């Protein structure tokens, strides 16, 4: 996986099984962190823009689709 910025990872050719295992480890490690965030981005042809995203941490975000574009919504 390519770390684009601290805590921001992208892997265009990562299998679903490997991605899920990596995310499980990251979630486990994340419990010891404070004031941190992690973003994982991967190819997903079923999503608008062809990518999907998972996040942990601050600030909390929710992803919403608007007119075929995925945007973030913060409380």
PDB file of N, CA, C, O and CB in Angstrom:
ATOM      1  N   UNK A   1       0.838  -1.186   0.000  1.00  0.00           N
ATOM      2  CA  UNK A   1       0.000   0.000   0.000  1.00  0.00           C
ATOM      3  C   UNK A   1       0.880   1.245   0.000  1.00  0.00           C
ATOM      4  O   UNK A   1       1.947   1.270   0.613  1.00  0.00           O
ATOM      5  CB  UNK A   1      -0.952   0.000   1.216  1.00  0.00           C
ATOM      6  N   UNK A   2       0.422   2.253  -0.685  1.00  0.00           N
ATOM      7  CA  UNK A   2       1.126   3.522  -0.747  1.00  0.00           C
ATOM      8  C   UNK A   2       0.576   4.448   0.325  1.00  0.00           C
ATOM      9  O   UNK A   2      -0.633   4.671   0.393  1.00  0.00           O
ATOM     10  CB  UNK A   2       0.997   4.162  -2.148  1.00  0.00           C
ATOM     11  N   UNK A   3       1.455   4.992   1.164  1.00  0.00           N
ATOM     12  CA  UNK A   3       1.019   5.952   2.170  1.00  0.00           C
ATOM     13  C   UNK A   3       1.141   7.338   1.558  1.00  0.00           C
ATOM     14  O   UNK A   3       2.238   7.882   1.429  1.00  0.00           O
ATOM     15  CB  UNK A   3       1.860   5.832   3.494  1.00  0.00           C
ATOM     16  N   UNK A   4      -0.004   7.901   1.181  1.00  0.00           N
ATOM     17  CA  UNK A   4      -0.039   9.200   0.501  1.00  0.00           C
ATOM     18  C   UNK A   4       0.293  10.353   1.437  1.00  0.00           C
ATOM     19  O   UNK A   4       0.896  11.344   1.026  1.00  0.00           O
ATOM     20  CB  UNK A   4      -1.404   9.426  -0.116  1.00  0.00           C
ATOM     21  N   UNK A   5      -0.098  10.219   2.674  1.00  0.00           N
ATOM     22  CA  UNK A   5       0.165  11.188   3.739  1.00  0.00           C
ATOM     23  C   UNK A   5       0.074  10.397   5.038  1.00  0.00           C
ATOM     24  O   UNK A   5      -0.397   9.259   5.025  1.00  0.00           O
ATOM     25  CB  UNK A   5      -0.862  12.422   3.712  1.00  0.00           C
ATOM     26  N   UNK A   6       0.510  10.967   6.155  1.00  0.00           N
ATOM     27  CA  UNK A   6       0.419  10.206   7.403  1.00  0.00           C
ATOM     28  C   UNK A   6      -1.007   9.725   7.670  1.00  0.00           C
ATOM     29  O   UNK A   6      -1.930  10.524   7.827  1.00  0.00           O
ATOM     30  CB  UNK A   6       0.906  11.057   8.574  1.00  0.00           C
ATOM     31  N   UNK A   7      -1.166   8.392   7.718  1.00  0.00           N
ATOM     32  CA  UNK A   7      -2.469   7.803   7.970  1.00  0.00           C
ATOM     33  C   UNK A   7      -3.383   7.713   6.767  1.00  0.00           C
ATOM     34  O   UNK A   7      -4.551   7.354   6.917  1.00  0.00           O
ATOM     35  CB  UNK A   7      -3.141   8.566   9.011  1.00  0.00           C
ATOM     36  N   UNK A   8      -2.890   8.031   5.566  1.00  0.00           N
ATOM     37  CA  UNK A   8      -3.694   7.955   4.343  1.00  0.00           C
ATOM     38  C   UNK A   8      -3.060   6.914   3.428  1.00  0.00           C
ATOM     39  O   UNK A   8      -1.941   7.093   2.947  1.00  0.00           O
ATOM     40  CB  UNK A   8      -3.793   9.355   3.627  1.00  0.00           C
ATOM     41  N   UNK A   9      -3.799   5.809   3.192  1.00  0.00           N
ATOM     42  CA  UNK A   9      -3.265   4.687   2.425  1.00  0.00           C
ATOM     43  C   UNK A   9      -4.109   4.420   1.193  1.00  0.00           C
ATOM     44  O   UNK A   9      -5.333   4.552   1.226  1.00  0.00           O
ATOM     45  CB  UNK A   9      -3.190   3.434   3.290  1.00  0.00           C
ATOM     46  N   UNK A  10      -3.440   4.038   0.091  1.00  0.00           N
ATOM     47  CA  UNK A  10      -4.133   3.699  -1.140  1.00  0.00           C
ATOM     48  C   UNK A  10      -3.483   2.458  -1.740  1.00  0.00           C
ATOM     49  O   UNK A  10      -2.259   2.321  -1.739  1.00  0.00           O
ATOM     50  CB  UNK A  10      -4.107   4.887  -2.145  1.00  0.00           C
ATOM     51  N   UNK A  11      -4.326   1.551  -2.255  1.00  0.00           N
ATOM     52  CA  UNK A  11      -3.810   0.334  -2.875  1.00  0.00           C
ATOM     53  C   UNK A  11      -4.744  -0.073  -4.010  1.00  0.00           C
ATOM     54  O   UNK A  11      -5.750  -0.739  -3.767  1.00  0.00           O
ATOM     55  CB  UNK A  11      -3.671  -0.815  -1.829  1.00  0.00           C
ATOM     56  N   UNK A  12      -4.430   0.313  -5.240  1.00  0.00           N
ATOM     57  CA  UNK A  12      -5.342   0.049  -6.343  1.00  0.00           C
ATOM     58  C   UNK A  12      -5.479  -1.420  -6.720  1.00  0.00           C
ATOM     59  O   UNK A  12      -6.457  -1.784  -7.372  1.00  0.00           O
ATOM     60  CB  UNK A  12      -4.900   0.807  -7.526  1.00  0.00           C
ATOM     61  N   UNK A  13      -4.533  -2.281  -6.335  1.00  0.00           N
ATOM     62  CA  UNK A  13      -4.595  -3.689  -6.742  1.00  0.00           C
ATOM     63  C   UNK A  13      -4.598  -4.650  -5.561  1.00  0.00           C
ATOM     64  O   UNK A  13      -4.202  -5.806  -5.713  1.00  0.00           O
ATOM     65  CB  UNK A  13      -3.432  -4.012  -7.645  1.00  0.00           C
ATOM     66  N   UNK A  14      -5.027  -4.208  -4.407  1.00  0.00           N
ATOM     67  CA  UNK A  14      -5.055  -5.037  -3.211  1.00  0.00           C
ATOM     68  C   UNK A  14      -6.309  -5.898  -3.211  1.00  0.00           C
ATOM     69  O   UNK A  14      -7.404  -5.398  -3.467  1.00  0.00           O
ATOM     70  CB  UNK A  14      -4.993  -4.169  -1.939  1.00  0.00           C
ATOM     71  N   UNK A  15      -6.158  -7.194  -2.925  1.00  0.00           N
ATOM     72  CA  UNK A  15      -7.340  -8.064  -2.891  1.00  0.00           C
ATOM     73  C   UNK A  15      -8.222  -7.702  -1.706  1.00  0.00           C
ATOM     74  O   UNK A  15      -7.759  -7.116  -0.727  1.00  0.00           O
ATOM     75  CB  UNK A  15      -6.926  -9.552  -2.817  1.00  0.00           C
ATOM     76  N   UNK A  16      -9.480  -8.053  -1.804  1.00  0.00           N
ATOM     77  CA  UNK A  16     -10.428  -7.772  -0.724  1.00  0.00           C
ATOM     78  C   UNK A  16      -9.991  -8.450   0.563  1.00  0.00           C
ATOM     79  O   UNK A  16     -10.060  -7.842   1.631  1.00  0.00           O
ATOM     80  CB  UNK A  16     -11.839  -8.230  -1.109  1.00  0.00           C
ATOM     81  N   UNK A  17      -9.544  -9.697   0.485  1.00  0.00           N
ATOM     82  CA  UNK A  17      -9.137 -10.436   1.688  1.00  0.00           C
ATOM     83  C   UNK A  17      -7.960  -9.762   2.377  1.00  0.00           C
ATOM     84  O   UNK A  17      -7.960  -9.625   3.600  1.00  0.00           O
ATOM     85  CB  UNK A  17      -8.775 -11.881   1.333  1.00  0.00           C
ATOM     86  N   UNK A  18      -6.963  -9.344   1.619  1.00  0.00           N
ATOM     87  CA  UNK A  18      -5.796  -8.679   2.202  1.00  0.00           C
ATOM     88  C   UNK A  18      -6.201  -7.331   2.783  1.00  0.00           C
ATOM     89  O   UNK A  18      -5.771  -6.975   3.880  1.00  0.00           O
ATOM     90  CB  UNK A  18      -4.680  -8.498   1.144  1.00  0.00           C
ATOM     91  N   UNK A  19      -7.020  -6.582   2.063  1.00  0.00           N
ATOM     92  CA  UNK A  19      -7.480  -5.282   2.563  1.00  0.00           C
ATOM     93  C   UNK A  19      -8.229  -5.437   3.883  1.00  0.00           C
ATOM     94  O   UNK A  19      -8.019  -4.648   4.803  1.00  0.00           O
ATOM     95  CB  UNK A  19      -8.381  -4.595   1.524  1.00  0.00           C
ATOM     96  N   UNK A  20      -9.090  -6.431   3.990  1.00  0.00           N
ATOM     97  CA  UNK A  20      -9.842  -6.658   5.228  1.00  0.00           C
ATOM     98  C   UNK A  20      -8.921  -7.036   6.385  1.00  0.00           C
ATOM     99  O   UNK A  20      -9.135  -6.594   7.514  1.00  0.00           O
ATOM    100  CB  UNK A  20     -10.886  -7.753   5.019  1.00  0.00           C
ATOM    101  N   UNK A  21      -7.895  -7.851   6.117  1.00  0.00           N
ATOM    102  CA  UNK A  21      -6.937  -8.213   7.178  1.00  0.00           C
ATOM    103  C   UNK A  21      -6.154  -6.993   7.632  1.00  0.00           C
ATOM    104  O   UNK A  21      -5.953  -6.796   8.830  1.00  0.00           O
ATOM    105  CB  UNK A  21      -5.968  -9.309   6.689  1.00  0.00           C
ATOM    106  N   UNK A  22      -5.712  -6.178   6.691  1.00  0.00           N
ATOM    107  CA  UNK A  22      -4.984  -4.955   7.045  1.00  0.00           C
ATOM    108  C   UNK A  22      -5.876  -4.038   7.879  1.00  0.00           C
ATOM    109  O   UNK A  22      -5.430  -3.488   8.886  1.00  0.00           O
ATOM    110  CB  UNK A  22      -4.493  -4.218   5.769  1.00  0.00           C
ATOM    111  N   UNK A  23      -7.129  -3.872   7.469  1.00  0.00           N
ATOM    112  CA  UNK A  23      -8.034  -2.989   8.202  1.00  0.00           C
ATOM    113  C   UNK A  23      -8.259  -3.500   9.621  1.00  0.00           C
ATOM    114  O   UNK A  23      -8.336  -2.706  10.559  1.00  0.00           O
ATOM    115  CB  UNK A  23      -9.374  -2.863   7.467  1.00  0.00           C
ATOM    116  N   UNK A  24      -8.366  -4.809   9.786  1.00  0.00           N
ATOM    117  CA  UNK A  24      -8.558  -5.391  11.122  1.00  0.00           C
ATOM    118  C   UNK A  24      -7.370  -5.065  12.029  1.00  0.00           C
ATOM    119  O   UNK A  24      -7.558  -4.735  13.200  1.00  0.00           O
ATOM    120  CB  UNK A  24      -8.747  -6.924  11.024  1.00  0.00           C
ATOM    121  N   UNK A  25      -6.148  -5.154  11.493  1.00  0.00           N
ATOM    122  CA  UNK A  25      -4.953  -4.815  12.273  1.00  0.00           C
ATOM    123  C   UNK A  25      -4.944  -3.322  12.601  1.00  0.00           C
ATOM    124  O   UNK A  25      -4.650  -2.936  13.733  1.00  0.00           O
ATOM    125  CB  UNK A  25      -3.665  -5.206  11.499  1.00  0.00           C
ATOM    126  N   UNK A  26      -5.262  -2.491  11.622  1.00  0.00           N
ATOM    127  CA  UNK A  26      -5.284  -1.037  11.844  1.00  0.00           C
ATOM    128  C   UNK A  26      -6.312  -0.677  12.913  1.00  0.00           C
ATOM    129  O   UNK A  26      -6.032   0.142  13.788  1.00  0.00           O
ATOM    130  CB  UNK A  26      -5.599  -0.286  10.526  1.00  0.00           C
ATOM    131  N   UNK A  27      -7.498  -1.282  12.850  1.00  0.00           N
ATOM    132  CA  UNK A  27      -8.526  -1.016  13.867  1.00  0.00           C
ATOM    133  C   UNK A  27      -8.037  -1.412  15.258  1.00  0.00           C
ATOM    134  O   UNK A  27      -8.286  -0.702  16.233  1.00  0.00           O
ATOM    135  CB  UNK A  27      -9.825  -1.773  13.531  1.00  0.00           C
ATOM    136  N   UNK A  28      -7.343  -2.542  15.349  1.00  0.00           N
ATOM    137  CA  UNK A  28      -6.823  -2.999  16.635  1.00  0.00           C
ATOM    138  C   UNK A  28      -5.769  -2.021  17.166  1.00  0.00           C
ATOM    139  O   UNK A  28      -5.812  -1.646  18.338  1.00  0.00           O
ATOM    140  CB  UNK A  28      -6.223  -4.415  16.502  1.00  0.00           C
ATOM    141  N   UNK A  29      -4.838  -1.613  16.325  1.00  0.00           N
ATOM    142  CA  UNK A  29      -3.803  -0.658  16.726  1.00  0.00           C
ATOM    143  C   UNK A  29      -4.415   0.690  17.086  1.00  0.00           C
ATOM    144  O   UNK A  29      -3.940   1.370  17.996  1.00  0.00           O
ATOM    145  CB  UNK A  29      -2.771  -0.484  15.606  1.00  0.00           C
ATOM    146  N   UNK A  30      -5.459   1.070  16.377  1.00  0.00           N
ATOM    147  CA  UNK A  30      -6.041   2.393  16.526  1.00  0.00           C
ATOM    148  C   UNK A  30      -6.618   2.627  17.917  1.00  0.00           C
ATOM    149  O   UNK A  30      -6.693   3.772  18.364  1.00  0.00           O
ATOM    150  CB  UNK A  30      -7.111   2.595  15.492  1.00  0.00           C
ATOM    151  N   UNK A  31      -7.020   1.581  18.600  1.00  0.00           N
ATOM    152  CA  UNK A  31      -7.600   1.749  19.937  1.00  0.00           C
ATOM    153  C   UNK A  31      -6.622   2.408  20.906  1.00  0.00           C
ATOM    154  O   UNK A  31      -7.047   3.006  21.894  1.00  0.00           O
ATOM    155  CB  UNK A  31      -8.039   0.397  20.491  1.00  0.00           C
ATOM    156  N   UNK A  32      -5.319   2.310  20.639  1.00  0.00           N
ATOM    157  CA  UNK A  32      -4.308   2.921  21.508  1.00  0.00           C
ATOM    158  C   UNK A  32      -4.004   4.368  21.126  1.00  0.00           C
ATOM    159  O   UNK A  32      -3.256   5.046  21.829  1.00  0.00           O
ATOM    160  CB  UNK A  32      -3.028   2.106  21.463  1.00  0.00           C
ATOM    161  N   UNK A  33      -4.570   4.845  20.030  1.00  0.00           N
ATOM    162  CA  UNK A  33      -4.281   6.197  19.544  1.00  0.00           C
ATOM    163  C   UNK A  33      -5.298   7.204  20.078  1.00  0.00           C
ATOM    164  O   UNK A  33      -6.436   6.853  20.389  1.00  0.00           O
ATOM    165  CB  UNK A  33      -4.272   6.223  18.008  1.00  0.00           C
ATOM    166  N   UNK A  34      -4.871   8.443  20.175  1.00  0.00           N
ATOM    167  CA  UNK A  34      -5.762   9.536  20.529  1.00  0.00           C
ATOM    168  C   UNK A  34      -5.524  10.674  19.549  1.00  0.00           C
ATOM    169  O   UNK A  34      -4.393  10.922  19.130  1.00  0.00           O
ATOM    170  CB  UNK A  34      -5.538  10.000  22.001  1.00  0.00           C
ATOM    171  N   UNK A  35      -6.594  11.360  19.191  1.00  0.00           N
ATOM    172  CA  UNK A  35      -6.499  12.490  18.259  1.00  0.00           C
ATOM    173  C   UNK A  35      -5.789  12.095  16.971  1.00  0.00           C
ATOM    174  O   UNK A  35      -4.926  12.826  16.486  1.00  0.00           O
ATOM    175  CB  UNK A  35      -5.766  13.661  18.917  1.00  0.00           C
ATOM    176  N   UNK A  36      -6.143  10.958  16.426  1.00  0.00           N
ATOM    177  CA  UNK A  36      -5.531  10.478  15.193  1.00  0.00           C
ATOM    178  C   UNK A  36      -6.627  10.110  14.202  1.00  0.00           C
ATOM    179  O   UNK A  36      -7.804  10.043  14.555  1.00  0.00           O
ATOM    180  CB  UNK A  36      -4.604   9.263  15.468  1.00  0.00           C
ATOM    181  N   UNK A  37      -6.227   9.874  12.963  1.00  0.00           N
ATOM    182  CA  UNK A  37      -7.177   9.400  11.964  1.00  0.00           C
ATOM    183  C   UNK A  37      -6.462   8.534  10.947  1.00  0.00           C
ATOM    184  O   UNK A  37      -5.262   8.683  10.716  1.00  0.00           O
ATOM    185  CB  UNK A  37      -7.881  10.578  11.268  1.00  0.00           C
ATOM    186  N   UNK A  38      -7.212   7.632  10.347  1.00  0.00           N
ATOM    187  CA  UNK A  38      -6.708   6.738   9.304  1.00  0.00           C
ATOM    188  C   UNK A  38      -7.719   6.753   8.175  1.00  0.00           C
ATOM    189  O   UNK A  38      -8.927   6.705   8.408  1.00  0.00           O
ATOM    190  CB  UNK A  38      -6.472   5.276   9.845  1.00  0.00           C
ATOM    191  N   UNK A  39      -7.217   6.822   6.944  1.00  0.00           N
ATOM    192  CA  UNK A  39      -8.071   6.780   5.756  1.00  0.00           C
ATOM    193  C   UNK A  39      -7.531   5.697   4.839  1.00  0.00           C
ATOM    194  O   UNK A  39      -6.337   5.683   4.540  1.00  0.00           O
ATOM    195  CB  UNK A  39      -8.121   8.170   5.026  1.00  0.00           C
ATOM    196  N   UNK A  40      -8.390   4.788   4.386  1.00  0.00           N
ATOM    197  CA  UNK A  40      -8.000   3.769   3.412  1.00  0.00           C
ATOM    198  C   UNK A  40      -8.853   3.972   2.159  1.00  0.00           C
ATOM    199  O   UNK A  40     -10.077   4.076   2.242  1.00  0.00           O
ATOM    200  CB  UNK A  40      -8.177   2.311   3.997  1.00  0.00           C
ATOM    201  N   UNK A  41      -8.199   4.026   1.002  1.00  0.00           N
ATOM    202  CA  UNK A  41      -8.867   4.247  -0.278  1.00  0.00           C
ATOM    203  C   UNK A  41      -8.523   3.084  -1.198  1.00  0.00           C
ATOM    204  O   UNK A  41      -7.368   2.662  -1.254  1.00  0.00           O
ATOM    205  CB  UNK A  41      -8.446   5.616  -0.917  1.00  0.00           C
ATOM    206  N   UNK A  42      -9.527   2.554  -1.930  1.00  0.00           N
ATOM    207  CA  UNK A  42      -9.252   1.469  -2.859  1.00  0.00           C
ATOM    208  C   UNK A  42     -10.220   1.536  -4.037  1.00  0.00           C
ATOM    209  O   UNK A  42     -11.252   2.204  -3.980  1.00  0.00           O
ATOM    210  CB  UNK A  42      -9.353   0.105  -2.149  1.00  0.00           C
ATOM    211  N   UNK A  43      -9.858   0.824  -5.108  1.00  0.00           N
ATOM    212  CA  UNK A  43     -10.677   0.773  -6.312  1.00  0.00           C
ATOM    213  C   UNK A  43     -11.946  -0.016  -6.018  1.00  0.00           C
ATOM    214  O   UNK A  43     -11.892  -1.111  -5.457  1.00  0.00           O
ATOM    215  CB  UNK A  43      -9.895   0.141  -7.494  1.00  0.00           C
ATOM    216  N   UNK A  44     -13.102   0.555  -6.406  1.00  0.00           N
ATOM    217  CA  UNK A  44     -14.394  -0.115  -6.257  1.00  0.00           C
ATOM    218  C   UNK A  44     -15.285   0.343  -7.407  1.00  0.00           C
ATOM    219  O   UNK A  44     -15.920   1.394  -7.321  1.00  0.00           O
ATOM    220  CB  UNK A  44     -15.055   0.199  -4.857  1.00  0.00           C
ATOM    221  N   UNK A  45     -15.334  -0.452  -8.496  1.00  0.00           N
ATOM    222  CA  UNK A  45     -16.107  -0.043  -9.671  1.00  0.00           C
ATOM    223  C   UNK A  45     -17.589   0.198  -9.387  1.00  0.00           C
ATOM    224  O   UNK A  45     -18.257   0.885 -10.160  1.00  0.00           O
ATOM    225  CB  UNK A  45     -15.977  -1.083 -10.736  1.00  0.00           C
ATOM    226  N   UNK A  46     -18.112  -0.355  -8.297  1.00  0.00           N
ATOM    227  CA  UNK A  46     -19.525  -0.183  -7.975  1.00  0.00           C
ATOM    228  C   UNK A  46     -19.826   1.196  -7.384  1.00  0.00           C
ATOM    229  O   UNK A  46     -20.990   1.590  -7.297  1.00  0.00           O
ATOM    230  CB  UNK A  46     -19.965  -1.262  -7.006  1.00  0.00           C
ATOM    231  N   UNK A  47     -18.797   1.926  -6.982  1.00  0.00           N
ATOM    232  CA  UNK A  47     -19.000   3.240  -6.359  1.00  0.00           C
ATOM    233  C   UNK A  47     -18.813   4.358  -7.377  1.00  0.00           C
ATOM    234  O   UNK A  47     -18.037   4.216  -8.322  1.00  0.00           O
ATOM    235  CB  UNK A  47     -18.031   3.433  -5.178  1.00  0.00           C
ATOM    236  N   UNK A  48     -19.520   5.468  -7.188  1.00  0.00           N
ATOM    237  CA  UNK A  48     -19.287   6.630  -8.060  1.00  0.00           C
ATOM    238  C   UNK A  48     -17.817   7.043  -7.961  1.00  0.00           C
ATOM    239  O   UNK A  48     -17.261   7.104  -6.864  1.00  0.00           O
ATOM    240  CB  UNK A  48     -20.227   7.827  -7.671  1.00  0.00           C
ATOM    241  N   UNK A  49     -17.205   7.320  -9.077  1.00  0.00           N
ATOM    242  CA  UNK A  49     -15.793   7.686  -9.089  1.00  0.00           C
ATOM    243  C   UNK A  49     -14.871   6.487  -9.085  1.00  0.00           C
ATOM    244  O   UNK A  49     -13.660   6.639  -9.245  1.00  0.00           O
ATOM    245  CB  UNK A  49     -15.483   8.552  -7.914  1.00  0.00           C
ATOM    246  N   UNK A  50     -15.432   5.275  -8.902  1.00  0.00           N
ATOM    247  CA  UNK A  50     -14.627   4.061  -8.977  1.00  0.00           C
ATOM    248  C   UNK A  50     -13.740   3.797  -7.775  1.00  0.00           C
ATOM    249  O   UNK A  50     -12.830   2.971  -7.857  1.00  0.00           O
ATOM    250  CB  UNK A  50     -13.788   4.117 -10.172  1.00  0.00           C
ATOM    251  N   UNK A  51     -13.982   4.482  -6.650  1.00  0.00           N
ATOM    252  CA  UNK A  51     -13.178   4.276  -5.445  1.00  0.00           C
ATOM    253  C   UNK A  51     -14.096   4.166  -4.237  1.00  0.00           C
ATOM    254  O   UNK A  51     -15.224   4.659  -4.240  1.00  0.00           O
ATOM    255  CB  UNK A  51     -12.157   5.430  -5.253  1.00  0.00           C
ATOM    256  N   UNK A  52     -13.580   3.501  -3.200  1.00  0.00           N
ATOM    257  CA  UNK A  52     -14.295   3.439  -1.935  1.00  0.00           C
ATOM    258  C   UNK A  52     -13.345   3.888  -0.838  1.00  0.00           C
ATOM    259  O   UNK A  52     -12.131   3.909  -1.038  1.00  0.00           O
ATOM    260  CB  UNK A  52     -14.843   2.004  -1.657  1.00  0.00           C
ATOM    261  N   UNK A  53     -13.884   4.246   0.316  1.00  0.00           N
ATOM    262  CA  UNK A  53     -13.079   4.827   1.384  1.00  0.00           C
ATOM    263  C   UNK A  53     -13.551   4.288   2.724  1.00  0.00           C
ATOM    264  O   UNK A  53     -14.747   4.090   2.934  1.00  0.00           O
ATOM    265  CB  UNK A  53     -13.155   6.370   1.360  1.00  0.00           C
ATOM    266  N   UNK A  54     -12.599   4.050   3.639  1.00  0.00           N
ATOM    267  CA  UNK A  54     -12.895   3.754   5.042  1.00  0.00           C
ATOM    268  C   UNK A  54     -12.103   4.735   5.886  1.00  0.00           C
ATOM    269  O   UNK A  54     -10.989   5.122   5.534  1.00  0.00           O
ATOM    270  CB  UNK A  54     -12.544   2.263   5.416  1.00  0.00           C
ATOM    271  N   UNK A  55     -12.694   5.131   7.003  1.00  0.00           N
ATOM    272  CA  UNK A  55     -11.999   6.070   7.895  1.00  0.00           C
ATOM    273  C   UNK A  55     -12.129   5.635   9.342  1.00  0.00           C
ATOM    274  O   UNK A  55     -13.095   4.976   9.729  1.00  0.00           O
ATOM    275  CB  UNK A  55     -12.552   7.491   7.725  1.00  0.00           C
ATOM    276  N   UNK A  56     -11.149   6.012  10.124  1.00  0.00           N
ATOM    277  CA  UNK A  56     -11.166   5.888  11.578  1.00  0.00           C
ATOM    278  C   UNK A  56     -10.676   7.209  12.135  1.00  0.00           C
ATOM    279  O   UNK A  56      -9.778   7.829  11.567  1.00  0.00           O
ATOM    280  CB  UNK A  56     -10.280   4.684  12.081  1.00  0.00           C
ATOM    281  N   UNK A  57     -11.249   7.641  13.227  1.00  0.00           N
ATOM    282  CA  UNK A  57     -10.675   8.776  13.929  1.00  0.00           C
ATOM    283  C   UNK A  57     -11.393  10.085  13.790  1.00  0.00           C
ATOM    284  O   UNK A  57     -12.586  10.157  13.496  1.00  0.00           O
ATOM    285  CB  UNK A  57      -9.332   8.960  13.489  1.00  0.00           C
ATOM    286  N   UNK A  58     -10.607  11.130  14.016  1.00  0.00           N
ATOM    287  CA  UNK A  58     -11.128  12.485  14.084  1.00  0.00           C
ATOM    288  C   UNK A  58     -10.730  13.272  12.855  1.00  0.00           C
ATOM    289  O   UNK A  58      -9.630  13.044  12.351  1.00  0.00           O
ATOM    290  CB  UNK A  58     -10.636  13.186  15.340  1.00  0.00           C
ATOM    291  N   UNK A  59     -11.507  14.149  12.350  1.00  0.00           N
ATOM    292  CA  UNK A  59     -12.898  14.335  12.719  1.00  0.00           C
ATOM    293  C   UNK A  59     -13.740  13.233  12.089  1.00  0.00           C
ATOM    294  O   UNK A  59     -13.393  12.735  11.018  1.00  0.00           O
ATOM    295  CB  UNK A  59     -13.401  15.728  12.286  1.00  0.00           C
ATOM    296  N   UNK A  60     -14.843  12.840  12.734  1.00  0.00           N
ATOM    297  CA  UNK A  60     -15.692  11.808  12.138  1.00  0.00           C
ATOM    298  C   UNK A  60     -16.345  12.346  10.865  1.00  0.00           C
ATOM    299  O   UNK A  60     -16.793  13.492  10.825  1.00  0.00           O
ATOM    300  CB  UNK A  60     -16.775  11.333  13.147  1.00  0.00           C
ATOM    301  N   UNK A  61     -16.393  11.518   9.839  1.00  0.00           N
ATOM    302  CA  UNK A  61     -17.014  11.932   8.583  1.00  0.00           C
ATOM    303  C   UNK A  61     -17.985  10.856   8.121  1.00  0.00           C
ATOM    304  O   UNK A  61     -17.846   9.681   8.459  1.00  0.00           O
ATOM    305  CB  UNK A  61     -15.942  12.205   7.496  1.00  0.00           C
ATOM    306  N   UNK A  62     -18.955  11.276   7.353  1.00  0.00           N
ATOM    307  CA  UNK A  62     -19.896  10.366   6.723  1.00  0.00           C
ATOM    308  C   UNK A  62     -19.814  10.641   5.233  1.00  0.00           C
ATOM    309  O   UNK A  62     -19.783  11.796   4.810  1.00  0.00           O
ATOM    310  CB  UNK A  62     -21.365  10.548   7.277  1.00  0.00           C
ATOM    311  N   UNK A  63     -19.779   9.576   4.433  1.00  0.00           N
ATOM    312  CA  UNK A  63     -19.721   9.738   2.991  1.00  0.00           C
ATOM    313  C   UNK A  63     -21.131   9.673   2.424  1.00  0.00           C
ATOM    314  O   UNK A  63     -21.908   8.781   2.766  1.00  0.00           O
ATOM    315  CB  UNK A  63     -18.818   8.661   2.348  1.00  0.00           C
ATOM    316  N   UNK A  64     -21.456  10.628   1.553  1.00  0.00           N
ATOM    317  CA  UNK A  64     -22.761  10.680   0.911  1.00  0.00           C
ATOM    318  C   UNK A  64     -22.574  10.897  -0.583  1.00  0.00           C
ATOM    319  O   UNK A  64     -21.624  11.551  -1.014  1.00  0.00           O
ATOM    320  CB  UNK A  64     -23.639  11.798   1.524  1.00  0.00           C
ATOM    321  N   UNK A  65     -23.494  10.338  -1.372  1.00  0.00           N
ATOM    322  CA  UNK A  65     -23.455  10.531  -2.814  1.00  0.00           C
ATOM    323  C   UNK A  65     -24.436  11.629  -3.195  1.00  0.00           C
ATOM    324  O   UNK A  65     -25.585  11.634  -2.755  1.00  0.00           O
ATOM    325  CB  UNK A  65     -23.782   9.213  -3.561  1.00  0.00           C
ATOM    326  N   UNK A  66     -23.972  12.548  -4.012  1.00  0.00           N
ATOM    327  CA  UNK A  66     -24.811  13.639  -4.493  1.00  0.00           C
ATOM    328  C   UNK A  66     -24.538  13.819  -5.984  1.00  0.00           C
ATOM    329  O   UNK A  66     -23.446  14.229  -6.376  1.00  0.00           O
ATOM    330  CB  UNK A  66     -24.538  14.967  -3.699  1.00  0.00           C
ATOM    331  N   UNK A  67     -25.520  13.514  -6.798  1.00  0.00           N
ATOM    332  CA  UNK A  67     -25.388  13.652  -8.248  1.00  0.00           C
ATOM    333  C   UNK A  67     -24.183  12.900  -8.791  1.00  0.00           C
ATOM    334  O   UNK A  67     -23.480  13.414  -9.661  1.00  0.00           O
ATOM    335  CB  UNK A  67     -25.285  15.114  -8.624  1.00  0.00           C
ATOM    336  N   UNK A  68     -23.931  11.690  -8.294  1.00  0.00           N
ATOM    337  CA  UNK A  68     -22.843  10.853  -8.794  1.00  0.00           C
ATOM    338  C   UNK A  68     -21.481  11.192  -8.232  1.00  0.00           C
ATOM    339  O   UNK A  68     -20.478  10.625  -8.666  1.00  0.00           O
ATOM    340  CB  UNK A  68     -22.785  10.949 -10.262  1.00  0.00           C
ATOM    341  N   UNK A  69     -21.420  12.100  -7.280  1.00  0.00           N
ATOM    342  CA  UNK A  69     -20.152  12.481  -6.649  1.00  0.00           C
ATOM    343  C   UNK A  69     -20.212  12.088  -5.185  1.00  0.00           C
ATOM    344  O   UNK A  69     -21.215  12.339  -4.518  1.00  0.00           O
ATOM    345  CB  UNK A  69     -19.868  14.013  -6.805  1.00  0.00           C
ATOM    346  N   UNK A  70     -19.135  11.467  -4.668  1.00  0.00           N
ATOM    347  CA  UNK A  70     -19.091  11.110  -3.259  1.00  0.00           C
ATOM    348  C   UNK A  70     -18.470  12.278  -2.502  1.00  0.00           C
ATOM    349  O   UNK A  70     -17.354  12.707  -2.795  1.00  0.00           O
ATOM    350  CB  UNK A  70     -18.285   9.785  -3.028  1.00  0.00           C
ATOM    351  N   UNK A  71     -19.218  12.786  -1.519  1.00  0.00           N
ATOM    352  CA  UNK A  71     -18.777  13.917  -0.708  1.00  0.00           C
ATOM    353  C   UNK A  71     -18.704  13.497   0.750  1.00  0.00           C
ATOM    354  O   UNK A  71     -19.285  12.482   1.133  1.00  0.00           O
ATOM    355  CB  UNK A  71     -19.726  15.126  -0.879  1.00  0.00           C
ATOM    356  N   UNK A  72     -17.991  14.270   1.571  1.00  0.00           N
ATOM    357  CA  UNK A  72     -17.955  14.003   2.992  1.00  0.00           C
ATOM    358  C   UNK A  72     -18.887  14.964   3.714  1.00  0.00           C
ATOM    359  O   UNK A  72     -19.004  16.138   3.362  1.00  0.00           O
ATOM    360  CB  UNK A  72     -16.522  14.119   3.534  1.00  0.00           C
ATOM    361  N   UNK A  73     -19.543  14.429   4.730  1.00  0.00           N
ATOM    362  CA  UNK A  73     -20.432  15.244   5.554  1.00  0.00           C
ATOM    363  C   UNK A  73     -19.924  15.116   6.987  1.00  0.00           C
ATOM    364  O   UNK A  73     -19.782  14.012   7.513  1.00  0.00           O
ATOM    365  CB  UNK A  73     -21.955  14.790   5.421  1.00  0.00           C
ATOM    366  N   UNK A  74     -19.659  16.236   7.595  1.00  0.00           N
ATOM    367  CA  UNK A  74     -19.185  16.259   8.984  1.00  0.00           C
ATOM    368  C   UNK A  74     -20.271  16.819   9.873  1.00  0.00           C
ATOM    369  O   UNK A  74     -20.985  17.746   9.492  1.00  0.00           O
ATOM    370  CB  UNK A  74     -17.887  17.094   9.123  1.00  0.00           C
ATOM    371  N   UNK A  75     -20.396  16.240  11.087  1.00  0.00           N
ATOM    372  CA  UNK A  75     -21.432  16.739  12.000  1.00  0.00           C
ATOM    373  C   UNK A  75     -21.165  18.160  12.454  1.00  0.00           C
ATOM    374  O   UNK A  75     -21.946  18.720  13.223  1.00  0.00           O
ATOM    375  CB  UNK A  75     -21.542  15.839  13.210  1.00  0.00           C
TER     376      UNK A  75
END
